[in-house]
Amino acid sequence: GPTRDLDLARMRRERHGRLQQAMREQGIDALLLLTSGNVMYATGARQVMADNGRTYQLRNIALVLADAPAPHLFTPLPEGAPPDLPDDHLHPALWPETDEGVEDMARRLRDVLGGTDVRSLAVDDLTAPMYFGLGSLLAPAELVEAGQLMTSARVRKTPDELQCMRRSWEINEAATYAAEQILRPGVRLTELSGAFFRRLFALGATSNFLDPVFQAMPERIADGPWSTNGDVPFNLVTTDHIVSDGEVIWTDTVMGYEGYASDVGRTWVVGRPSKQVRGLYERWQEITNAVIAEIRPGVTGAVLTRTATELNGGKKPWLDHFFLAHGLGLEGGEPQQIGSDRGQEFDEQFVLEPGMAIVVEPVTWQDGHAGWRCEELVFVTDDGYELVSRYPNEPFS
């Protein structure tokens, strides 16, 4: 597909411009962001690698003003700020998890705002102390929900964002291939994780969102762990299970390049696939090809789910607790979930637009013979689609 040289500073400027345009259109004067993906989108600040549980205390927080030339970043880890962020827009951390911290937050936000007339402040998340106290502390400004604004700004990627996603996907596929190369009877599944990580960071990955999943699938659903919905129990934590001949392995790996996620999932067969497994693959490929062929601007999610279901004899070819397809960007799975429990109405209202990134992940299953599942990344272009995935289905080549 069309590419251009990656320019991270340009990408940050264009994202900031999109946010300000959306703010003006919706009458929002200021935007206060706490969730990691939104803060990264607004500021370009990376979350310095740390244990997940610490992020609630060691937060990056962004403040975007509708008419300011750059965003403001409040952070305990200033080394994660991008080099082009002005010094006077980089501030010490805010501590929104306590009442005292929220009182301090309100004072410091007022200091940054100065004489700016803020009637509407959109917030994407509220801690309990913020929920109970921030509104009165910042009155007469009205606190409103920022979720829809952020989703609409983030769903269509800039060319630089798409280039980050191409690189992320290429690195993930190469690391996944490195793990597949050591797959054989007698290997522990955790050894695949080691091979994956070694190759992943050697190739320039900047983060990892999900512990890599390498899961030996049961031949029958009843043979696997209990699940609340009675469907295939996936995805589960990788164990030290020793691989044996004939097993079917499902993978799920989510990593990041400059914050942009790739979500690679493959199916591997240890040894030669049975006739039934080969048939499951062929049906999966037919469904996947047909769904991807429908992707273009103006098509709804309902068209994709209907296409997949018709080719699977009227039965949904995806896991009940997952979806047929989902958006991708700064997180492994963005809010656009096609075929999810959000229902048919959501699928009918979700319309594909140029610049969207969609991961297609059908599943075919035959109890007694396991199943087939892979994930393919597709960009929606002005007149169709670009298939980013390049991973070979090695047993069938």
Backbone hydrogen bonds, N-H to C=O, Kabsch-Sander energy under -0.5 kcal/mol:
donor,donor_aa,acceptor,acceptor_aa,energy
11,M,7,D,-2.2
12,R,8,L,-2.3
13,R,9,A,-2.2
14,E,10,R,-2.7
15,R,11,M,-2.3
16,H,12,R,-2.4
17,G,13,R,-2.4
18,R,14,E,-2.1
19,L,15,R,-2.2
20,Q,16,H,-2.3
21,Q,17,G,-2.3
22,A,18,R,-2.4
23,M,19,L,-2.5
24,R,20,Q,-2.4
25,E,21,Q,-2.3
26,Q,22,A,-1.6
27,G,23,M,-0.6
27,G,24,R,-0.8
28,I,23,M,-2.9
29,D,27,G,-0.5
29,D,120,S,-1.5
30,A,120,S,-1.7
31,L,64,V,-2.4
32,L,122,A,-3.3
33,L,31,L,-0.5
33,L,62,A,-2.6
39,V,35,T,-2.5
40,M,36,S,-2.4
41,Y,37,G,-2.2
42,A,38,N,-2.3
43,T,39,V,-2.4
44,G,39,V,-0.5
44,G,40,M,-2.1
45,A,39,V,-0.5
46,R,80,G,-2.3
48,V,46,R,-0.8
54,R,51,D,-1.7
55,T,51,D,-0.5
55,T,52,N,-1.4
56,Y,53,G,-0.5
57,Q,54,R,-1.2
58,L,54,R,-3.1
59,R,57,Q,-1.3
61,I,74,F,-2.5
62,A,33,L,-2.2
63,L,72,H,-2.2
64,V,31,L,-2.7
66,A,29,D,-2.1
68,A,65,L,-1.0
72,H,63,L,-2.8
73,L,89,H,-3.0
74,F,61,I,-3.1
75,T,73,L,-0.5
75,T,91,H,-2.3
80,G,77,L,-2.2
81,A,78,P,-1.8
85,L,82,P,-1.5
89,H,86,P,-2.0
90,L,87,D,-1.5
91,H,73,L,-3.3
91,H,89,H,-0.6
98,T,95,W,-0.9
102,V,98,T,-2.0
103,E,99,D,-2.1
104,D,100,E,-2.2
105,M,101,G,-2.3
106,A,102,V,-2.5
107,R,103,E,-1.9
108,R,104,D,-2.6
109,L,105,M,-2.6
110,R,106,A,-2.1
111,D,107,R,-1.9
112,V,108,R,-2.2
113,L,109,L,-2.7
114,G,110,R,-1.8
116,T,113,L,-2.6
118,V,116,T,-1.0
119,R,117,D,-0.7
121,L,142,E,-3.0
122,A,30,A,-2.7
122,A,120,S,-0.6
123,V,144,V,-2.8
124,D,32,L,-1.5
131,Y,127,T,-2.8
132,F,128,A,-2.1
133,G,129,P,-1.8
134,L,130,M,-1.9
135,G,130,M,-0.6
137,L,133,G,-1.7
138,L,134,L,-1.8
139,A,136,S,-0.6
141,A,138,L,-1.9
142,E,119,R,-2.8
144,V,121,L,-2.3
146,A,123,V,-2.0
150,M,146,A,-2.4
151,T,147,G,-2.5
152,S,148,Q,-2.4
153,A,149,L,-1.8
154,R,150,M,-2.4
155,V,151,T,-1.9
157,K,155,V,-0.6
157,K,355,G,-2.8
162,L,158,T,-2.4
163,Q,159,P,-1.9
164,C,160,D,-2.2
165,M,161,E,-2.1
166,R,162,L,-2.2
167,R,163,Q,-2.2
168,S,164,C,-2.5
169,W,165,M,-2.5
170,E,166,R,-2.5
171,I,167,R,-2.4
172,N,168,S,-2.3
173,E,169,W,-2.8
174,A,170,E,-2.2
175,A,171,I,-2.4
176,T,172,N,-2.7
177,Y,173,E,-2.5
178,A,174,A,-1.8
179,A,175,A,-1.6
180,E,176,T,-2.2
181,Q,177,Y,-1.9
182,I,178,A,-0.5
182,I,179,A,-1.1
183,L,180,E,-1.5
186,G,243,V,-3.0
187,V,184,R,-1.9
189,L,241,H,-2.1
190,T,239,T,-0.5
191,E,188,R,-1.3
192,L,188,R,-0.7
192,L,189,L,-0.9
193,S,189,L,-1.0
194,G,190,T,-1.4
195,A,191,E,-2.0
196,F,192,L,-2.5
197,F,193,S,-2.7
198,R,194,G,-2.3
199,R,195,A,-1.9
200,L,196,F,-2.6
201,F,197,F,-2.1
202,A,198,R,-1.2
203,L,199,R,-1.4
204,G,201,F,-0.8
205,A,200,L,-1.6
206,T,256,G,-2.2
207,S,256,G,-1.4
209,F,254,V,-1.6
210,L,254,V,-1.7
213,V,252,D,-2.5
214,F,212,P,-0.6
215,Q,250,W,-3.0
217,M,215,Q,-0.6
217,M,248,V,-3.0
223,D,220,R,-1.3
224,G,220,R,-0.5
224,G,221,I,-1.5
230,G,227,S,-0.8
234,F,232,V,-1.4
243,V,187,V,-3.0
243,V,241,H,-0.5
246,G,270,V,-3.3
247,E,244,S,-1.6
249,I,247,E,-0.5
249,I,268,W,-3.2
250,W,215,Q,-2.7
251,T,266,R,-2.5
252,D,213,V,-1.8
253,T,264,V,-2.6
254,V,210,L,-0.5
255,M,262,S,-1.1
256,G,207,S,-2.6
257,Y,260,Y,-2.1
260,Y,257,Y,-2.2
261,A,329,G,-3.4
262,S,255,M,-2.0
264,V,253,T,-2.0
268,W,249,I,-2.8
270,V,247,E,-2.8
271,G,269,V,-0.8
278,R,274,S,-2.5
279,G,275,K,-2.0
280,L,276,Q,-2.0
281,Y,277,V,-2.5
282,E,278,R,-2.5
283,R,279,G,-2.2
284,W,280,L,-2.4
285,Q,281,Y,-2.9
286,E,282,E,-2.1
287,I,283,R,-2.4
288,T,284,W,-2.8
289,N,285,Q,-2.7
290,A,286,E,-2.0
291,V,287,I,-2.5
292,I,288,T,-2.6
293,A,289,N,-2.1
294,E,290,A,-0.8
294,E,291,V,-1.0
295,I,292,I,-1.5
298,G,352,L,-2.6
299,V,296,R,-1.7
301,G,347,D,-1.2
301,G,350,F,-1.9
302,A,347,D,-1.5
303,V,300,T,-0.7
304,L,300,T,-1.1
305,T,301,G,-2.2
306,R,302,A,-2.3
307,T,303,V,-2.3
308,A,304,L,-2.2
309,T,305,T,-2.4
310,E,306,R,-2.4
311,L,307,T,-1.6
312,N,308,A,-0.7
312,N,309,T,-0.8
313,G,310,E,-1.1
314,G,309,T,-2.5
315,K,309,T,-0.5
315,K,312,N,-1.1
318,W,316,K,-1.0
322,F,319,L,-1.5
324,L,338,I,-1.9
325,A,338,I,-1.6
326,H,359,V,-1.9
327,G,336,Q,-2.2
328,L,357,A,-1.4
329,G,331,E,-1.4
334,E,327,G,-1.9
337,Q,335,P,-1.3
338,I,325,A,-2.9
338,I,336,Q,-0.6
339,G,337,Q,-0.6
340,S,337,Q,-0.7
343,G,340,S,-1.5
347,D,343,G,-1.5
348,E,344,Q,-2.3
349,Q,345,E,-1.6
350,F,346,F,-1.6
351,V,349,Q,-0.7
352,L,299,V,-3.0
355,G,380,V,-3.1
356,M,353,E,-1.7
358,I,378,V,-3.1
359,V,326,H,-3.2
360,V,358,I,-0.6
360,V,376,E,-2.8
361,E,324,L,-3.2
363,V,317,P,-2.8
364,T,372,W,-2.4
366,Q,370,A,-2.6
368,G,219,E,-2.6
369,H,219,E,-0.6
369,H,366,Q,-2.8
370,A,219,E,-2.1
372,W,364,T,-2.8
374,C,362,P,-0.8
375,E,265,G,-2.4
376,E,360,V,-2.3
378,V,358,I,-2.7
379,F,386,E,-2.7
380,V,356,M,-2.7
381,T,379,F,-0.6
381,T,384,G,-1.8
386,E,379,F,-2.4
388,V,377,L,-2.5
388,V,386,E,-0.7
389,S,377,L,-1.1
394,E,392,P,-1.4
396,F,393,N,-2.0
397,S,394,E,-1.3
